[in-house]
Amino acid sequence: MSGTLFIVATPIGNLDDITFRAVSVLKSVELILAEDTRHSKKLLNHLDVSTPLRAFHDHNEREKTQFVIDELSTGKSIALISDAGTPLISDPGYILVCEAKKANCKVVPIPGPSALITALSGAGLASDNFTFFGFLPSKQAARIKVLQALVSRTETSIYYESPKRILATMTDMLLVLGGSREVCLAKELTKAFETINTGTIPSLIEYLTVDPNHQKGEFVILISGVAKTDTIAAEAKLDTLLPILCAEMGASKAAKLAAKITGIDKKHCYQRAIDL
Ligand code: SAM
């Protein structure tokens, strides 16, 4: 009988945000895999957990996975934790979980905090339909491209962002999405300086620049979707615009221009242009 691989969510700031079940699993397994053993030691000491720890991070995940599968095959139970929140959510563990499942090992997730869900529950933005995209690209050109794809999305979009780039990202966002889109900056969640600011992009840029300390810490960015009525209006504009443009130029050029004018995704405009 192979052992069980537990995927255990840990706090994102406040050390009390951990479930009874998570603590009991961490105490009962034979080994805990942690991204940064020194960092996790503080949490485990706080919880009175003395289970042996081993490093498991982005740089050794591939190499360590076979060792973990071998240990599971001998019947050992092992827990994976990350520095904060839920493992695999912008954190290591994906390769391990895939391989463990292929090897028919039991994988049991132990739910708990994740910054994206914590932020969404306090943002005051639509939460019935949302997409989490992980980290935004660090290079400006790639970031702008990603933001352009949000122009016509109707659901709430969620990103993680580093304090080093938060101001540059908000500035790019203003350029691409304009000044009226509602955005939430959720900073230092569950910690002493937790701040959840929901407002327009210019008001959030003002918050970040009024005091450089406001740019420090960990951030989740939530961007509201474009109102459905705006989408209907843009589609109606596309209906009149596309036949005129297509009569003057090729479908690809017409779609590019129509996308610029209406804010609708270029691929969608192209599909509509070739369907005319
Ligand atoms: N696995 C984690 C989770 O479940 O949320 C995410 C890990 S990812 C490497 C780290 C990023 O998550 C940070 O750069 C930040 O964007 C976000 N994050 C983590 N803790 C946070 C907190 N307390 N407040 C705001 N954002 C946080």
Residues whose N, C-alpha, C, O or C-beta is under 5 A from the ligand:
A	BS01	SAM	I12 G13 A84 G85 T86 P87 I89 S90 D91 P113 S114 A115 L116 Y160 E161 A186 K187 E188 L189 E218 F219 V220
